[in-house]
Amino acid sequence: MTKQTGFFHLLCVWNPLTPAVYPNEGSIPTASRNLFGDRLDIALRDGQGNIFGNSTNVNSMNPLARIASTEGETITDRILGSVYGDIKFTDALKFTSRLGFNSNTSNFHRFTRQFQYSPSHRGDQSVVFEQNNFSFFWQWENFITYDKSFGE
């Protein structure tokens, strides 16, 4: 069985009675606090320092905490272009040549920091992932067109 951990899956199974964040460490219920273990120092927090809520009833992760656990960025540069030319041999006979290209460069960066959310949702170490891609495609078409009417 595949474990579902996508944002929308987490949103669907999230316990609606669990707060999105705990305003301070004292407001965390004992059962939820036990899920953090002794690693409250690396609990996932929002921009104001509030700890994201976790549920003891559902083996899922707060969708907001999932977003906060990973930072990433993808930068893509793409150039598309084409050139064409026609050579007319006669009024009825024409040669056409087309050259098209697609150049793509992308840089992907992701950082997942060490975190403790629950025993089944934790990052034991910080991880950095970098990926660079380059692709270049071209297509060259050549064809001859003969356009002549007969018997009109």
C-alpha positions in Angstrom: 0.0 0.0 0.0 1.3 3.4 -0.9 1.5 6.0 1.8 -0.3 9.2 0.9 1.5 12.4 2.0 0.4 15.0 -0.5 -0.9 18.3 0.6 -4.5 17.7 -0.5 -4.6 14.2 1.0 -3.4 15.7 4.3 -6.0 18.3 4.1 -8.8 15.7 3.6 -7.8 13.5 6.6 -6.8 16.3 9.0 -8.8 16.4 12.2 -10.9 19.6 12.0 -10.9 20.0 15.8 -7.1 20.3 16.0 -5.9 23.9 15.9 -3.7 24.9 13.0 -1.1 26.3 15.5 -0.6 26.4 19.2 -0.1 30.0 20.3 2.5 28.9 23.0 4.1 25.8 24.3 1.9 25.8 27.4 -1.3 25.5 25.2 -0.2 22.1 23.7 -2.3 19.3 25.1 -0.3 16.6 26.8 -1.1 13.9 24.2 0.1 16.1 21.4 3.1 17.2 23.4 4.1 13.6 23.8 4.2 13.2 20.0 7.0 15.8 19.9 9.0 13.8 22.4 12.0 15.7 23.8 12.5 17.5 20.5 10.3 20.5 20.9 13.3 22.6 20.0 13.0 21.5 16.4 9.2 21.4 16.2 7.7 23.0 13.0 6.7 26.6 13.6 5.0 29.3 11.6 6.5 32.7 10.9 5.4 34.0 14.3 7.1 31.1 16.2 3.8 29.3 16.9 4.1 25.5 16.9 1.9 23.8 14.2 -0.9 21.7 15.7 -0.7 17.9 15.5 -3.4 15.3 16.0 -3.2 12.2 18.0 -6.4 10.7 16.3 -5.1 10.7 12.7 -1.8 9.4 11.4 -1.5 12.5 9.2 0.4 15.7 9.2 -1.0 19.2 9.5 -1.0 20.5 5.8 0.5 23.9 7.0 3.3 22.1 8.8 4.0 20.0 5.6 4.4 23.3 3.6 6.6 24.8 6.3 8.9 21.7 6.5 10.3 22.2 3.0 11.5 25.3 1.1 12.1 25.0 -2.6 12.5 27.0 -5.8 12.6 26.2 -9.5 14.0 28.7 -12.0 13.4 28.0 -15.7 14.7 29.9 -18.7 13.2 28.9 -22.0 13.9 30.2 -25.5 11.6 29.2 -28.4 12.1 30.2 -31.9 11.7 29.4 -35.6 12.9 30.7 -38.9 11.6 29.9 -42.4 12.3 30.7 -46.0 10.6 30.1 -49.3 12.3 29.8 -52.7 9.9 30.2 -55.7 11.2 28.2 -58.7 8.1 29.0 -60.8 4.6 30.4 -60.1 3.5 26.8 -59.4 6.6 25.3 -57.7 7.8 26.5 -54.3 10.4 25.1 -51.9 9.9 25.8 -48.1 12.4 25.2 -45.3 11.6 25.7 -41.6 14.0 25.4 -38.6 12.5 25.5 -35.1 14.2 25.2 -31.7 13.4 24.9 -28.0 16.1 25.5 -25.5 15.3 24.9 -21.8 17.5 25.4 -18.7 16.1 24.8 -15.2 17.6 24.9 -11.7 15.8 23.3 -8.8 16.7 23.9 -5.2 15.0 22.3 -2.2 15.9 22.5 1.5 14.1 20.3 4.2 15.3 21.3 7.6 15.5 18.9 10.6 12.1 18.7 12.3 10.1 16.8 14.8 6.3 16.6 14.2 5.4 13.2 15.5 7.1 9.8 15.7 6.0 9.0 12.1 6.6 12.5 10.7 10.0 13.7 11.4 13.2 14.8 9.6 16.1 13.3 11.4 18.6 15.5 9.4 18.5 18.5 7.2 18.6 17.8 3.5 19.6 20.0 0.6 18.7 18.9 -3.0 20.0 20.6 -6.1 19.2 19.7 -9.7 20.2 21.4 -12.9 18.7 20.5 -16.3 19.4 21.6 -19.8 17.6 20.4 -22.9 17.8 21.5 -26.6 15.4 20.3 -29.3 15.3 21.3 -32.9 13.2 20.4 -35.9 14.0 21.0 -39.5 11.3 20.7 -42.1 11.8 20.9 -45.9 9.0 20.5 -48.4 8.1 21.4 -52.0 4.6 22.7 -52.9 3.2 22.4 -56.4 0.1 24.5 -56.9 -1.4 24.4 -60.4 -5.0 24.3 -61.6 -6.1 22.3 -64.7 -9.2 22.6 -66.8 -10.8 25.7 -65.4 
